[in-house]
């Protein structure tokens, strides 16, 4: 189970998902510094911003938990590959909800500041970016295992 390459890829993806909770997703500078982090929405920025922050905050740990769960599904390769496909969709929803929250925070700060708001992505976004590659590599490993098992069945 742990000697398989896809287990390593899924474990690293889980670590990245959990570590993204501790880093800011986006930085803003509008007279004062603002950080967009998980579970800390700005209530005056609007409902779309608040929803985006909470959805992103929930999807990151779910991605980590499901990555670890997929490691232990090594006997059921079809379920494991389905779960990895679901993890790719969860990753996309996580990043899109974070970017949506960042956009609406930028809009809120631009309206209130009256000046240009400087903003840049934070480490929380960059920590998430290797996940699709890791999921793809894990999926390749699962398919390789399936191919090996089918070859042994023919003998």
C-alpha positions in Angstrom: 0.0 0.0 0.0 2.6 2.6 1.0 5.2 1.3 -1.4 3.2 2.4 -4.4 4.1 5.7 -6.1 0.5 6.9 -6.2 0.3 6.7 -2.4 3.2 9.1 -2.2 1.6 11.5 -4.7 -1.7 11.4 -2.8 0.0 11.9 0.5 2.0 14.9 -0.8 -1.3 16.3 -2.3 -3.0 15.9 1.2 -0.1 17.7 2.9 -0.3 20.6 0.4 -4.1 20.8 0.9 -3.8 21.0 4.7 -0.8 23.4 4.5 -2.8 25.8 2.3 -5.0 26.5 5.4 -2.1 28.2 7.2 -0.9 30.5 4.4 -2.6 33.6 3.1 -4.3 33.2 -0.3 -3.9 36.8 -1.4 -2.2 40.0 -0.2 -3.7 43.5 -0.6 -2.1 46.9 0.1 -4.5 49.8 0.2 -3.0 52.1 2.8 -3.0 49.2 5.2 -2.1 45.6 4.5 -4.9 43.0 4.2 -4.6 39.3 4.0 -7.2 36.9 2.4 -6.9 33.7 4.5 -9.2 30.8 5.1 -12.1 31.3 7.6 -11.4 35.1 7.8 -13.8 36.9 5.5 -14.4 40.6 5.6 -18.1 40.9 6.3 -18.5 44.3 4.6 -17.0 43.0 1.3 -20.2 41.3 0.3 -21.9 37.9 0.4 -20.1 36.6 -2.7 -16.7 37.3 -1.0 -17.9 35.6 2.3 -19.3 32.6 0.4 -16.1 32.3 -1.6 -13.9 32.3 1.5 -15.9 29.7 3.3 -16.3 27.4 0.3 -12.5 27.6 -0.3 -11.9 27.0 3.5 -14.1 23.9 3.4 -12.8 22.4 0.2 -9.1 22.5 1.1 -9.5 20.1 4.1 -12.0 18.0 2.2 -9.4 17.6 -0.5 -6.8 16.6 2.0 -9.1 14.1 3.7 -10.1 12.5 0.5 -6.5 12.3 -0.7 -5.7 10.3 2.4 -8.8 8.1 2.0 -7.8 7.4 -1.6 -4.5 6.0 -0.4 -6.3 3.2 1.5 -8.5 2.3 -1.4 -5.6 0.4 -3.1 -7.7 -2.8 -3.4 -10.5 -1.1 -5.2 -8.8 0.6 -8.1 -11.9 1.7 -9.9 -13.2 3.5 -6.8 -9.7 5.0 -6.2 -9.5 6.4 -9.7 -13.0 7.8 -9.4 -12.0 9.5 -6.1 -8.9 11.0 -7.8 -11.1 12.4 -10.5 -13.4 13.9 -7.9 -10.3 15.4 -6.2 -9.4 17.1 -9.4 -12.9 18.7 -9.6 -12.6 19.7 -5.9 -9.2 21.3 -6.6 -10.7 23.4 -9.4 -13.7 24.5 -7.2 -11.3 25.3 -4.4 -9.1 27.5 -6.6 -12.0 29.2 -8.4 -13.8 30.0 -5.1 -10.6 31.5 -3.7 -10.0 33.6 -6.8 -13.6 34.7 -6.7 -13.2 35.8 -3.1 -10.0 37.6 -4.0 -11.7 39.4 -6.8 -14.6 40.6 -4.7 -12.2 41.7 -2.0 -10.2 43.7 -4.5 -13.4 45.3 -5.7 -14.4 46.2 -2.2 -11.0 47.7 -1.4 -10.9 49.6 -4.7 -14.2 51.3 -3.9 -13.3 52.2 -0.4 -9.8 53.3 -0.9 -10.3 55.6 -3.8 -6.8 54.8 -4.9 -5.2 51.9 -6.7 -5.0 48.8 -4.6 -1.9 46.8 -4.9 -2.5 43.0 -4.7 -0.6 39.9 -5.3 -1.1 36.1 -4.8 0.0 34.6 -1.6 1.7 31.3 -0.6 -1.7 29.7 -0.1 -2.4 29.8 -3.8 1.0 28.6 -4.8 0.8 25.7 -2.4 -2.3 24.4 -4.1 -1.0 24.6 -7.7 1.0 21.3 -7.7 -2.1 19.3 -6.7 -3.5 18.6 -10.2 -0.1 17.3 -11.4 0.1 15.0 -8.3 -3.5 13.8 -8.9 -2.6 13.1 -12.6 0.5 11.1 -11.5 -1.5 9.2 -9.0 -4.1 8.4 -11.7 -1.4 7.1 -14.0 -0.1 4.9 -11.2 -3.6 3.4 -10.5 -4.0 2.7 -14.2 -0.6 1.0 -14.3 -1.6 -1.2 -11.4 -4.8 -2.1 -13.2 -2.9 -3.0 -16.3 -0.5 -5.3 -14.3 -3.4 -7.0 -12.5 -5.2 -7.6 -15.8 -2.0 -9.1 -17.3 -1.7 -11.5 -14.3 -5.4 -12.5 -14.8 -4.7 -13.6 -18.3 -2.0 -16.0 -17.2 
